[in-house]
């Protein structure tokens, strides 16, 4: 099953549960907002959360919206976070553990990659795709642009990720300003952590 726009076992660094927010003016540098966003993600290291499909793509019926979903803030390093994304497969009575979101912090910007694996742990034919942030974003929202590709109408394609610590984590694909696919995770209630994703 392929989802478009479909994201840590070192020492875990735990921060305060309070959101990291920017108190600077709208001219806050990309490096500052990228850092704040990354730290807001990292606050949840070691926890897993349940989620659900909230915006479906009409041209894809991979998911019905009834599947269970889990994001696991599993591997946290100073400059890289790995968040496996687990999707229930009700028809098979098991879970698809093929996907991991990888966030990497660079000077002034962030990178998002998608590690896709087969059940035997080998890499999928399409894996490690993603993009970089092209604008400062905020401490709670960043957009990652799919390089060298635009929609037929010229709209930018990519991924939007939102993190409101203690509230929700949101991941999805965008076309211009609009969501084209979206999943939301409830950060108010940690759940039991799932097994490692395939290949890890």
N, C-alpha and C positions, 0 to 999 in steps of 0.2 A: 504494500500500500504506500503510495507516494503522496506526501502532502507538500504543497508548494509553500515555501517559506517556513517550512519546517526544514539546545541550544541549549570532589575536588579532594586524591586521598593524601594530601600533604597535611602539615600542621594547620589546624583550623583556628582562624583568628576571629574571635567574637567581639562585636562592638556593642555599644549601647543600643537598646531597642528603639530609641527615639530616631525619627527620620533625620537624615542629613539634609539640611536646606541651605540655600544660598542667601546671604544677606546683602549681597552686592547689587549693583545696578544692572539694568538689562544688558550692559556692555560687558558682562562677565565673560572672561576669556574661555575659548573652547576647552583649554586644558583644565580650567577650574570646574566647569560643569561636567566634563567627562569624568573627572575624579570623583565628584560628588555622586554622580549616578552610579559609578562602579562601587563606591562604598555603600550606597543604599542597597545594592544587590548583595554585597558581601555580608551585610548584617544578618542575613538569613542562612548563612553557611551552617550545615549540619542539620537543617530542617527540610521536611517535605510537606507539600500542600496539595490538596485536591483542587481540581479545576473542571471547567466545562466549556464546550463550544458555545460562543455567543454570537458570532457572525459566520455564517456558512457561505461558501462559494456556490452559486447556482449552477455553475458548469462542472462541479465536481461533487460526487456523492460518496466520497471516501468515508465520511462520518455522518451519522444520523443525528448526533447531539445527545444521544442517550448513553454514550460510552463514558466510563470512568476515565479520568485523566489525573496524572500526578506529575508535578515538577519536583525534582530533588536537587537542592543546592548542595551538591555532593563533593566537588573538589575545588578548594579555594587556595590560590596562590597569590602572591603580591601583585602580579600583573596578568593573571589568567583565572577565570572562573569557568567551571564545567557544570552544566545543569542538564542532567538527563531528563527526557520528556517521555513518560510512559503512557501508553494508550491501551485501554481495555479492548479485547476482541471477544465480545459476547458470543458470537457464533462458534468460536473455537474454545471458549472457556478459559482463555489465558490472556496474556498481555503482550503487546508489541513493545519491545524494549530496544528498538533500533536507533533511536535518535538522541543526540546530545547537542545542546546549544553551547557554544564556546565563545565567551566574551574575553577579548584581549585588550588591555590598556596600552596605548601608545602615547607618545608626547602629543598632546593637543587633540587626540581623537580616540575613538574606540573602534574595534573590529568585531564583527559577528560572523561566525562560521557554523556550519551544520555538519556534524559528524554522523553519517548514516552507516549502519552495519547490518549485515545479515545475521541470522540467528547463530551461525557457526563462528561469528566474530569477525569475519572478513569484511572488508569495506564494500559498500554498495557501489554500483556503477556510477551513480551520481552522489558525490559526497564532497564535503569541505567547501561547498559553495557559500557565498555570503557577500558582505560588503563592509564599507567603512562609513562612519558618520561624516557628513559634509557640512554640517552647521553646528553651532554651539549646543543646541538643544537645551535641556534643563536638568536639574537634579533628579527629576521624576520622569522625564521622557527623552528618548533618543531615537533617531531614525537612521537606518543603515541603507545606503543606496546600492542597488544592484548595478554594478558598473557596466557600461557599454550596452545598456538595454533600456528602452523606453516603450511605453504603450503606443498603440497606433495613433492616438491623438496627441502624442508628445509628452504625456504625463510621466513623471518619474515613477519607477517601480522600486520596491524595496520592502523593508521590514520596519515595524514600529514596536518598540518595547517600552512599557511603562512600569514603574515600580513605586508604589506608595507604601513604605514600610508600615507594617501593622494593619494594612488594609488589603491591597491586592497587587498581584503581579500579572501583567498583561503582555501577550505576544501575538503578533499577527502580521499579515502582509498588507501593503498599502499601494494604492494607485493614485498618485497625486496626494491630495489631503484625505482621501476616503479609505476606510478599512475595506479590504476585500475578503479577509479571513481573519478570525480572532478567537483566542482562547483566554479565559480569565481564571486566575487561581486565588483562592481565599487565604490570605496571609494571617487571618485572625485565629485560625485553628490548625496548628501543626498536626500532622498525622504520622502514623508509623512509616518509617522509611522503606522504600521498595528495595529489591535486590539490585545489584549492579547492572548497568545496561549491557547489552550484548557486546562482547569483545573487550570488556573491562573487568 
